[in-house]
Amino acid sequence: MREVNRSLVLDLIRAGGTVSRASIARSTSLAKPTVSAIVDELLAEDLIKEIGVGSTAGGRPPILLQFNARSQLVVGAHIGARKTTIAIADATGSELTRRELPTPSGQPDETLATVATMIVAATTDEGVGLATISAVGVVVPGLTDFHTGICTLAPNLGWRDVAVGGPLSARLGAPVYVHNAGQAAAVAENVEGIGCGIDDLALLYAGTGLSAGVIAGGRVLHGAGGTAGEIGHCAVPGLADRCACGRVGCLETVASGRALVAAVHRAVAGGRETILAGRRDFDGREVASAADQGDPVAREAVAELGRYLGYAASWVINAYSPAMVVIGGGLAAIGEPLLATVRRVALEHCPEPSARGVEICASQLGVDVELRGAVLLAMQHSETYYRVVFRA
Ligand SMILES: [Zn+2]
């Protein structure tokens, strides 16, 4: 009960801007001595601060209280295939600073040491100690186990079974939470993007590979094994290509940036003409841009991508009943030509009541969606340290 009351009071101060002990007692119907005891405790922990006195019609003027957003900092880190970005943010998620470096190409421990060094340097420059960091969210482009903090496979980084959470936590002295890009993007879109305020949402993260993030009841789904969302490795009968995970027939081999590139190479080998012919080094985004310029081979590849993403959308709709399916990752930039196919195919494969009212749309946040997701995940995890998640 005490924890619930504490969270009620803290939430009110966080949401209310400036409030007084008396106004908290009125809003919560808690006894004034109870409110005073909780406020004293929060003041002692530096979670809130007194910011002066308010006006009054008579009697003693109330002392105004405000949430101390800088009392608990959170850190987000995104280790991308090309660049690594970190952000230090206050307890409301507002960023104090951001740093970026090319991702080191050496051993995983060198990369993690670089991430730790970037965070330490940024906190030093901001004049805050590592002790203020309540949680660190790390996002990697691959399969992650949330419970152990291990990245089990990240082909773009050349990682297999790399402990990420443990070593970083030892260096930074704060809990570290490791997520895949799909989970991070889903949280970011849910908190400050197109799915803002929608408690049940699924995001298909179509970049070099394909993963998903599921928000159920306002929280990101981890699952018992901590790997929830690896939809790219669901088998599709009839496929023959080998996936980065080592298996044959994974959805990702036909619904990803890598799949777009492979489709163009196959067409070129078969003698088809395309503006991408003769080029060895292009990525999914360039295929998308060729499609945009009317290149028939690229257009067919995008249509095929849309068809398989449509199947994936129907799977998450049938399995989770989300109010919204967001297409995220680099390929979401294709926009309407892709979305139209995804919508048509998804609806074809859902019973009408399951698909009723489900919105399928493109991600709204830009290129830093993974980093914002990392910050917001750290925030959501750190909240449980000083606040009981209380849902009526
Ligand atoms: Zn696979």
Residues whose N, C-alpha, C, O or C-beta is under 5 A from the ligand:
A	BS01	ZN	G232 H233 C243 C245 R247 C250
